[in-house]
Amino acid sequence: MQFVSRAQWGAQPPRGDWRQIPGTRGVKIHYEGTAVPADLPADHDRCAGRVRAIQNAHMADRNEGWIDIAYTAVVCPHGQVFEGRGAHHQTGANGGASLNRDHYAVCAMVGDSGLTEPTEAMLHGLRDAVEWLQRDGGAGGEIKGHRDGYATSCPGGPLYRWVQAGAPRPGGPAAPVQVSPPPAPAGPEWPGEYLALRSPMLHDENVRRWQQRMRDRGWPIEADGWFGPASAETARRFQAEKGLSSDGVVGPATWAASWNSPVT
């Protein structure tokens, strides 16, 4: 891998601390999404300046509030991997907090006009970046496009076709395509009222349905339709497990999490 460190390409220091992460499910591939000069492959001396320009633009974007270049890495047409936020640092490029936690973000230096087709050297560089993050950054096996899970045209048609083919190295066999598990079936619609501990205790068919779901998940709770202290305590423990506010109230978020995360 031809690796270019932040110091080598002249990165600004971040305006704050990166969020540390132990690893990700994999890597998402991006493109610049704007015009990239068609003659860039002929002049590698311009690539470091282009990465600096991306960082400057990101740090000046007040709407996004980025503290640094958003990408984990940027790959130029000559196959060199420019370090962005780097391994074990949460990206800012995938479109939302959970998306940024789930995958690193590697941007190819191609755009929506001018240079739109990745060079062979760039495809090798993208594979180098993915394998670096798998080896040193705890990345899992998923290789996806930015548009997978977020409404965008990124990484453009040519790169996305390469991702769909398994992100192979040029001249090599196609890598196995990573298939995500199907989403959990949607649960029943939110009944429109909080299943909260009340005086007298709430008794309702929706309480019984939620209690039965908790029993299915392995929680020791009776499905009797009465929302009393035992149900409230189960709700608090389940909320803590799912990172929700542990208030013992089965509101919309807790109701949805009860069905929309798999039973293990």
ROMIPA-943549 format. One record per residue: residue number from 1; x, z, y negated of N, C-alpha, C in turn. Coordinates in pm, whole numbers, plus 50000, padded with zeros to 5 digits. Layout:
N
> NUM  X  Z  Y  X  Z  Y  X  Z  Y
...
REM end
This chain:
264
> 1  50085  50000  50120  50000  50000  50000  50088  50000  49876
> 2  50055  49915  49780  50121  49912  49650  50043  50003  49556
> 3  50093  50126  49542  50020  50230  49469  50079  50246  49330
> 4  49991  50252  49229  50032  50272  49091  49973  50404  49044
> 5  50057  50502  49021  50009  50634  48982  49956  50633  48840
> 6  49885  50738  48803  49833  50751  48667  49947  50747  48565
> 7  50056  50815  48595  50169  50814  48503  50226  50673  48486
> 8  50229  50597  48595  50286  50463  48589  50202  50367  48507
> 9  50067  50382  48512  49987  50290  48431  49953  50345  48293
> 10  49997  50467  48264  49982  50521  48129  49847  50583  48102
> 11  49794  50657  48200  49662  50718  48183  49665  50829  48080
> 12  49554  50843  48006  49533  50961  47924  49501  51079  48017
> 13  49533  51201  47977  49485  51316  48056  49334  51328  48044
> 14  49267  51379  48145  49121  51396  48136  49084  51500  48032
> 15  48964  51486  47976  48914  51583  47880  48838  51694  47951
> 16  48904  51765  48035  48840  51869  48115  48890  51864  48257
> 17  48833  51948  48341  48877  51957  48481  48791  51868  48569
> 18  48855  51795  48658  48783  51720  48759  48714  51818  48854
> 19  48602  51775  48910  48534  51856  49012  48602  51830  49146
> 20  48652  51935  49208  48723  51922  49335  48622  51906  49450
> 21  48654  51819  49545  48570  51800  49663  48659  51795  49786
> 22  48613  51847  49901  48695  51843  50022  48701  51705  50084
> 23  48599  51625  50064  48593  51493  50123  48458  51430  50093
> 24  48436  51312  50147  48312  51237  50123  48269  51169  50253
> 25  48150  51109  50248  48102  51031  50363  48175  50898  50373
> 26  48238  50854  50265  48307  50726  50266  48337  50680  50124
> 27  48337  50546  50108  48377  50484  49982  48273  50381  49942
> 28  48241  50376  49813  48159  50268  49760  48244  50173  49676
> 29  48219  50044  49694  48294  49940  49626  48219  49897  49500
> 30  48292  49885  49390  48237  49847  49260  48307  49721  49208
> 31  48246  49659  49107  48318  49560  49026  48298  49597  48880
> 32  48370  49527  48792  48364  49563  48650  48227  49534  48589
> 33  48161  49429  48636  48027  49399  48586  48023  49333  48451
> 34  48137  49298  48396  48147  49223  48271  48243  49107  48295
> 35  48268  49028  48193  48359  48914  48208  48501  48962  48234
> 36  48565  48900  48332  48706  48924  48362  48778  48790  48350
> 37  48889  48783  48277  48956  48653  48258  48987  48583  48390
> 38  48950  48456  48397  48969  48380  48521  49117  48363  48554
> 39  49205  48369  48453  49347  48349  48477  49422  48479  48505
> 40  49350  48590  48522  49417  48719  48545  49507  48717  48668
> 41  49469  48650  48779  49559  48649  48895  49697  48591  48867
> 42  49710  48515  48759  49839  48453  48727  49931  48545  48648
> 43  49882  48661  48606  49961  48745  48515  49939  48893  48546
> 44  50018  48946  48638  50002  49086  48676  50039  49181  48562
> 45  50118  49137  48468  50159  49224  48358  50040  49273  48276
> 46  49924  49208  48286  49806  49249  48210  49721  49353  48281
> 47  49750  49380  48407  49659  49463  48487  49660  49610  48443
> 48  49778  49665  48416  49783  49806  48375  49707  49825  48243
> 49  49723  49731  48151  49649  49739  48025  49500  49732  48046
> 50  49458  49656  48146  49315  49646  48174  49261  49779  48227
> 51  49340  49848  48310  49296  49979  48359  49290  50078  48243
> 52  49387  50073  48153  49382  50161  48036  49258  50133  47951
> 53  49222  50005  47939  49103  49969  47862  48977  50022  47928
> 54  48970  50018  48061  48854  50074  48132  48846  50224  48107
> 55  48959  50293  48118  48958  50437  48093  48913  50467  47950
> 56  48966  50394  47853  48928  50417  47713  48779  50398  47693
> 57  48724  50291  47753  48581  50263  47736  48497  50373  47800
> 58  48537  50420  47916  48461  50525  47983  48464  50655  47903
> 59  48580  50691  47853  48592  50817  47780  48525  50812  47644
> 60  48501  50691  47593  48431  50677  47466  48280  50667  47481
> 61  48231  50660  47605  48088  50643  47631  48018  50777  47616
> 62  47951  50798  47506  47885  50926  47480  47762  50946  47567
> 63  47697  50837  47607  47579  50852  47692  47616  50908  47829
> 64  47725  50860  47886  47766  50907  48019  47839  51040  48012
> 65  47913  51062  47905  47986  51188  47892  48102  51201  47989
> 66  48163  51087  48031  48275  51093  48124  48395  51161  48062
> 67  48464  51243  48139  48585  51308  48090  48709  51226  48121
> 68  48692  51115  48195  48806  51035  48240  48752  50901  48286
> 69  48839  50813  48330  48794  50693  48398  48701  50737  48512
> 70  48593  50664  48533  48493  50710  48629  48533  50683  48774
> 71  48620  50584  48796  48651  50540  48931  48758  50627  48998
> 72  48752  50632  49128  48857  50697  49207  48984  50614  49203
> 73  48968  50482  49206  49081  50390  49202  49032  50255  49154
> 74  49124  50173  49104  49095  50036  49062  49196  49946  49131
> 75  49149  49833  49186  49236  49740  49257  49242  49609  49179
> 76  49362  49563  49151  49379  49441  49072  49386  49318  49163
> 77  49384  49196  49106  49386  49075  49189  49513  49060  49272
> 78  49617  49137  49239  49744  49126  49309  49755  49229  49421
> 79  49647  49304  49445  49641  49396  49557  49698  49533  49529
> 80  49732  49562  49403  49787  49694  49371  49674  49793  49345
> 81  49692  49914  49395  49590  50019  49386  49629  50113  49272
> 82  49552  50109  49163  49576  50195  49048  49498  50325  49067
> 83  49568  50435  49064  49504  50565  49081  49414  50594  48962
> 84  49286  50628  48992  49194  50669  48887  49183  50821  48887
> 85  49066  50871  48928  49054  51017  48941  49131  51069  49062
> 86  49149  50982  49161  49231  51018  49275  49156  51093  49384
> 87  49228  51121  49490  49171  51186  49608  49131  51330  49578
> 88  49023  51374  49642  48969  51510  49632  48915  51543  49493
> 89  48888  51439  49413  48823  51458  49284  48693  51379  49284
> 90  48584  51442  49244  48453  51376  49246  48451  51261  49147
> 91  48403  51147  49193  48392  51031  49105  48279  51051  49004
> 92  48277  50965  48903  48167  50965  48808  48092  50834  48807
> 93  48122  50743  48903  48080  50604  48891  47958  50565  48973
> 94  47913  50648  49066  47813  50601  49163  47669  50614  49117
> 95  47645  50684  49004  47510  50681  48948  47433  50810  48951
> 96  47489  50919  48997  47418  51046  49001  47501  51150  49073
> 97  47466  51276  49054  47548  51384  49109  47563  51375  49260
> 98  47451  51357  49333  47462  51352  49479  47534  51225  49524
> 99  47510  51113  49457  47580  50989  49492  47729  51003  49468
> 100  47766  51073  49361  47908  51093  49331  47974  51188  49429
> 101  47898  51285  49481  47954  51374  49582  47972  51305  49716
> 102  47883  51211  49746  47879  51154  49882  47987  51049  49907
> 103  48031  50979  49803  48126  50870  49822  48228  50866  49708
> 104  48349  50827  49740  48444  50787  49638  48402  50652  49580
> 105  48462  50612  49469  48430  50484  49405  48558  50406  49378
> 106  48568  50288  49439  48684  50202  49418  48636  50073  49352
> 107  48694  50042  49237  48652  49926  49159  48751  49811  49177
> 108  48697  49693  49209  48778  49571  49214  48776  49505  49077
> 109  48888  49453  49034  48901  49394  48902  48845  49251  48901
> 110  48716  49239  48934  48642  49114  48920  48516  49144  48840
> 111  48452  49040  48789  48337  49062  48703  48220  48972  48734
> 112  48127  48964  48639  48010  48879  48658  48029  48739  48600
> 113  48143  48715  48538  48181  48580  48492  48332  48575  48484
> 114  48387  48454  48472  48532  48439  48476  48581  48456  48618
> 115  48655  48562  48644  48701  48593  48779  48591  48668  48852
> 116  48523  48599  48943  48412  48660  49017  48440  48671  49166
> 117  48536  48593  49216  48569  48596  49358  48695  48679  49380
> 118  48692  48777  49470  48813  48855  49497  48920  48770  49563
> 119  49044  48793  49525  49156  48725  49590  49183  48792  49725
> 120  49259  48722  49810  49296  48783  49938  49378  48909  49917
> 121  49468  48905  49819  49549  49024  49791  49460  49141  49748
> 122  49355  49112  49671  49264  49219  49627  49190  49279  49746
> 123  49145  49195  49839  49076  49248  49956  49168  49336  50039
> 124  49294  49297  50051  49389  49385  50118  49404  49516  50041
> 125  49409  49505  49908  49422  49626  49826  49302  49718  49839
> 126  49183  49660  49848  49063  49742  49867  49068  49815  50000
> 127  49112  49745  50105  49127  49812  50234  49233  49920  50227
> 128  49342  49892  50155  49446  49994  50138  49389  50118  50071
> 129  49307  50098  49966  49249  50211  49893  49156  50291  49983
> 130  49074  50221  50060  48981  50290  50151  49060  50372  50254
> 131  49161  50312  50313  49237  50381  50416  49319  50496  50358
> 132  49366  50484  50236  49433  50595  50167  49337  50713  50150
> 133  49214  50684  50106  49117  50791  50085  49071  50851  50217
> 134  49067  50771  50321  49034  50827  50453  49146  50917  50503
> 135  49269  50877  50478  49384  50953  50528  49411  51078  50444
> 136  49408  51062  50312  49451  51170  50223  49338  51237  50145
> 137  49218  51178  50148  49110  51230  50067  48990  51280  50144
> 138  48997  51280  50277  48886  51328  50357  48765  51236  50356
> 139  48785  51107  50328  48673  51012  50328  48630  50980  50470
> 140  48500  50973  50491  48446  50930  50619  48449  50779  50632
> 141  48381  50729  50734  48392  50588  50769  48304  50492  50692
> 142  48213  50540  50609  48121  50449  50541  48193  50369  50433
> 143  48169  50238  50432  48214  50149  50325  48089  50077  50277
> 144  48048  50107  50155  47924  50052  50102  47945  49992  49965
> 145  47842  49923  49916  47844  49873  49780  47778  49973  49686
> 146  47812  49965  49559  47750  50052  49460  47598  50041  49466
> 147  47548  49919  49492  47403  49897  49493  47333  49968  49609
> 148  47407  50013  49708  47347  50085  49820  47312  50227  49776
> 149  47186  50246  49741  47141  50376  49695  47124  50386  49546
> 150  47159  50281  49471  47146  50285  49325  47106  50146  49278
> 151  47011  50138  49182  46958  50011  49135  47057  49943  49042
> 152  47138  49854  49097  47239  49783  49021  47276  49655  49096
> 153  47335  49558  49025  47385  49438  49091  47527  49457  49143
> 154  47591  49566  49107  47729  49597  49146  47737  49616  49299
> 155  47836  49559  49365  47960  49499  49316  47957  49347  49304
> 156  47842  49287  49277  47833  49142  49269  47821  49078  49406
> 157  47774  48953  49404  47747  48884  49530  47866  48867  49622
> 158  47978  48812  49575  48091  48789  49667  48145  48916  49730
> 159  48163  49021  49651  48216  49145  49708  48115  49212  49800
> 160  47987  49204  49765  47888  49270  49849  47878  49200  49984
> 161  47893  49069  49988  47893  48999  50117  48011  49045  50202
> 162  48124  49070  50138  48241  49121  50211  48213  49261  50265
> 163  48149  49345  50185  48113  49480  50231  48018  49470  50349
> 164  47917  49383  50338  47819  49370  50447  47882  49318  50576
> 165  47992  49242  50561  48062  49189  50679  48151  49295  50744
> 166  48154  49416  50687  48237  49522  50743  48366  49545  50670
> 167  48383  49481  50551  48503  49498  50468  48630  49468  50547
> 168  48640  49347  50608  48759  49318  50689  48879  49279  50604
> 169  48996  49299  50657  49115  49242  50594  49114  49090  50614
> 170  49160  49015  50516  49165  48870  50534  49248  48832  50657
> 171  49190  48745  50736  49260  48699  50855  49248  48791  50974
> 172  49183  48906  50957  49169  49001  51067  49027  49006  51116
> 173  49003  49078  51224  48867  49091  51276  48782  49175  51182
> 174  48654  49148  51181  48561  49225  51099  48556  49369  51149
> 175  48558  49459  51054  48543  49601  51090  48398  49627  51129
> 176  48375  49724  51215  48235  49755  51250  48159  49800  51127
> 177  48040  49746  51112  47957  49782  50998  47906  49924  51017
> 178  47920  50006  50913  47871  50143  50919  47722  50144  50890
> 179  47645  50194  50982  47500  50197  50966  47458  50340  50940
> 180  47389  50362  50829  47342  50495  50797  47223  50530  50885
> 181  47204  50657  50918  47087  50694  50996  46962  50671  50914
> 182  46851  50639  50979  46728  50617  50904  46687  50742  50830
> 183  46621  50727  50715  46578  50846  50643  46476  50925  50723
> 184  46474  51054  50701  46375  51137  50768  46235  51096  50723
> 185  46140  51099  50813  46005  51060  50773  45953  51150  50662
> 186  45881  51089  50570  45826  51166  50458  45725  51267  50510
> 187  45727  51384  50450  45633  51487  50489  45500  51469  50421
> 188  45407  51558  50448  45276  51548  50385  45288  51565  50234
> 189  45195  51504  50165  45197  51509  50019  45185  51652  49969
> 190  45256  51681  49862  45251  51813  49801  45105  51849  49769
> 191  45059  51965  49816  44916  51997  49802  44873  52032  49661
> 192  44969  52048  49570  44930  52066  49431  44910  52208  49386
> 193  44951  52305  49467  44945  52444  49425  45059  52520  49490
> 194  45110  52621  49423  45220  52699  49477  45169  52789  49589
> 195  45244  52788  49699  45212  52875  49810  45284  53008  49786
> 196  45244  53077  49681  45316  53197  49638  45252  53322  49692
> 197  45333  53426  49705  45281  53557  49740  45188  53604  49630
> 198  45064  53634  49667  44965  53674  49568  44894  53800  49617
> 199  44816  53859  49534  44735  53975  49571  44588  53943  49541
> 200  44502  53928  49642  44532  53943  49784  44616  53827  49836
> 201  44674  53841  49954  44761  53738  50010  44687  53605  50023
> 202  44758  53497  49988  44699  53364  49997  44680  53325  50143
> 203  44561  53280  50177  44534  53228  50310  44484  53085  50293
> 204  44552  52990  50359  44520  52850  50331  44575  52765  50445
> 205  44510  52652  50472  44558  52560  50574  44695  52505  50539
> 206  44724  52485  50408  44856  52436  50369  44964  52540  50398
> 207  44930  52668  50388  45024  52773  50426  45057  52761  50574
> 208  44954  52743  50655  44976  52732  50799  45064  52610  50831
> 209  45039  52498  50763  45120  52378  50788  45265  52403  50754
> 210  45291  52472  50642  45429  52500  50604  45493  52599  50701
> 211  45418  52701  50740  45471  52797  50838  45507  52728  50969
> 212  45421  52636  51014  45449  52566  51139  45574  52480  51126
> 213  45593  52420  51007  45713  52341  50986  45837  52430  50993
> 214  45829  52549  50936  45941  52642  50943  45968  52684  51088
> 215  45860  52706  51166  45879  52737  51309  45948  52622  51380
> 216  45908  52498  51348  45972  52381  51408  46120  52375  51375
> 217  46156  52427  51257  46295  52428  51215  46372  52547  51274
> 218  46303  52636  51346  46369  52747  51412  46359  52880  51340
> 219  46280  52888  51234  46265  53013  51162  46162  53103  51234
> 220  46190  53232  51246  46098  53323  51316  45982  53363  51225
> 221  45880  53283  51224  45766  53306  51134  45638  53272  51209
> 222  45533  53347  51187  45404  53319  51249  45328  53216  51166
> 223  45269  53119  51235  45188  53018  51166  45043  53063  51164
> 224  45016  53169  51086  44882  53226  51084  44804  53193  50958
> 225  44868  53118  50866  44799  53079  50743  44801  53183  50634
> 226  44859  53300  50659  44867  53406  50558  45006  53406  50496
> 227  45014  53389  50362  45143  53390  50294  45170  53532  50245
> 228  45241  53608  50328  45274  53746  50295  45423  53764  50277
> 229  45471  53889  50283  45613  53915  50261  45705  53841  50358
> 230  45665  53826  50484  45750  53757  50581  45766  53611  50545
> 231  45657  53548  50500  45665  53408  50458  45751  53393  50333
> 232  45736  53485  50239  45816  53479  50116  45965  53495  50148
> 233  45998  53584  50242  46138  53603  50278  46194  53479  50348
> 234  46113  53417  50435  46156  53292  50499  46179  53185  50394
> 235  46089  53177  50296  46105  53078  50189  46236  53101  50114
> 236  46267  53227  50081  46391  53257  50008  46514  53217  50089
> 237  46515  53247  50216  46631  53214  50300  46645  53063  50316
> 238  46532  52993  50333  46537  52847  50345  46586  52785  50214
> 239  46539  52836  50101  46583  52785  49970  46733  52804  49952
> 240  46784  52919  49992  46928  52944  49980  47006  52845  50066
> 241  46954  52816  50186  47020  52721  50275  47028  52582  50213
> 242  46924  52543  50139  46916  52409  50082  46965  52401  49938
> 243  47019  52512  49885  47070  52510  49749  46962  52507  49643
> 244  46842  52555  49675  46732  52560  49580  46725  52700  49518
> 245  46645  52712  49414  46624  52843  49353  46555  52935  49452
> 246  46617  53048  49483  46567  53137  49588  46465  53235  49531
> 247  46346  53183  49502  46243  53267  49440  46131  53304  49537
> 248  46138  53253  49662  46035  53285  49759  45903  53216  49734
> 249  45903  53117  49645  45783  53041  49612  45796  52901  49670
> 250  45698  52860  49747  45702  52726  49805  45639  52631  49703
> 251  45724  52586  49610  45682  52488  49512  45713  52347  49558
> 252  45702  52248  49470  45721  52108  49512  45856  52081  49576
> 253  45966  52136  49521  46098  52107  49577  46114  52167  49716
> 254  46068  52290  49734  46080  52355  49864  45990  52287  49966
> 255  45870  52252  49925  45776  52180  50014  45840  52049  50062
> 256  45897  51971  49968  45958  51843  50006  46076  51863  50098
> 257  46162  51961  50066  46280  51985  50150  46242  52029  50290
> 258  46127  52092  50305  46085  52138  50437  46063  52024  50532
> 259  46020  51909  50480  45996  51793  50567  46103  51685  50554
> 260  46161  51668  50438  46247  51554  50413  46392  51576  50446
> 261  46427  51690  50505  46559  51708  50564  46537  51731  50712
> 262  46630  51675  50794  46602  51674  50938  46603  51811  51000
> 263  46526  51823  51109  46527  51944  51190  46649  51938  51280
> 264  46727  52046  51282  46847  52048  51366  46834  52158  51469
REM end
